[in-house]
Amino acid sequence: MRKFALTAHVTGSVGLLGAIAAFLVLAIAGLIGHDASTVRAAYPSMQLINQFAIVPLASVSLLTGLIQSLGTPWGLFRHYWVLIKLLLTVFAIAVLLSKMKLIGYAAGLAAETTLPRAELRAVGTQLVLHAAGGLLVLVVPAVLSVYKPPGRTRYGWRRRFEQCSPP
């Protein structure tokens, strides 16, 4: 069961990074695209990727990460690297959810008969910056998972001391 949860977590997390990378490519294409059809296609595609890939994969990554941390010796609050992973993931999901309306707004602008270039450029710039930032923020948990830097939280030290001391 533990290997299944680990596989689900790694798959969801790597899929999330890939979906955000695809979102970023479309955001850049929508921002710098000179062809109206490219711009019109990019933003609705971003909305679909967000709704059907990024949000579900972020949820899977968070949920399976919680399950993994509770079912392993690393624990959820015992090591700083696990806690930082949790906080970064929650932060990234919160930012993502706060940008849902902006993504929908960009898709709506792209669908208008007359393409509002200036407004779409401003929105597109925000989406590129947030996607690039989100990608960078979510690479940090991947690095932490691989390197597992030392450092226990106070709770982790207390738990370790309690486990080592005789009853």
Secondary structure, 3 states (H helix, E strand, C coil): CHHHHHHHHHHHHHHHHHHHHHHHHHHHHHHHCCCHHHHHHHHHHHHHHHHHHHHHHHHHHHHHHHHHHHCCCCCCCCEHHHHHHHHHHHHHHHHHHHCHHHHHHHHHHHHCCCCCHHHHHHHHHHHHHHHHHHHHHHHHHHHHHHHCCCCECHHHHHHHHHHHCCC
